[in-house]
Structure formats: structure tokens, C-alpha cells
Amino acid sequence: MSTPKMLSIWFFVGLMLTILGALILAMGIYYAFVPQTRTVLAHLNPSLWWGAIMLVAGLLFLVPSWIQHNK
């Protein structure tokens, strides 16, 4: 019987960024269609952009660490 391999810390960082990025991206998509408040830079949709950036960054951490774990 072999010992189980431990997951890297970058897996959990990527998981957290992916989950939070998906939530913020979904909120940004919702606010793009149903604007709640009018601020000066609301037309730039910062939650949409930052959610997408966090989602991509999370996947860049998550996928390689998962592949490395399964080798």
C-alpha cells in the first residue's frame, strides 16, 4: 500500500481564486444587465473584469497543481 500524496498549497490558492473569481464574475454579469447604482466608473464594469482576471489566475494555479498531484 502506498502513502497518499499531499496537495500543494498552490492548489488551495487556485481553488480559492477560482471560486471567488466565478462569484465576482457572475455578479459582474448580473450588474451589467441590471445596474443597481450609478457611480462614475460604472460603465467600465470592474466586477466583470476582476472576476474574469481572478478566475483565469485561479485556473492557472489550480490546473498545473492538480496535474502534478495526479502524476
NORLINGI-V897598 format. One record per residue. RES is the residue in one letter. SS is DSSP state (2 for helix, 1 for strand, 0 for the rest). PSI is psi in whole degrees, 0 to 359 (NA if undefined). Layout:
res = {RES,RES}
ss = {SS,SS}
psi = {PSI,PSI}
//
This chain:
res = {M,S,T,P,K,M,L,S,I,W,F,F,V,G,L,M,L,T,I,L,G,A,L,I,L,A,M,G,I,Y,Y,A,F,V,P,Q,T,R,T,V,L,A,H,L,N,P,S,L,W,W,G,A,I,M,L,V,A,G,L,L,F,L,V,P,S,W,I,Q,H,N,K}
ss = {0,0,0,0,0,0,0,0,2,2,2,2,2,2,2,2,2,2,2,2,2,2,2,2,2,2,2,2,2,2,2,2,2,0,0,0,0,0,0,0,0,2,2,2,0,2,2,2,2,2,2,2,2,2,2,2,2,2,2,2,2,2,2,2,2,2,2,2,2,2,0}
psi = {130,157,143,144,143,150,147,155,332,336,315,326,315,322,317,315,322,315,312,322,320,319,315,322,317,320,321,322,318,314,339,326,331,82,133,313,157,111,176,318,24,333,346,346,66,327,329,313,313,328,318,320,317,322,315,317,320,319,328,332,320,311,310,323,327,319,317,323,325,355,NA}
//
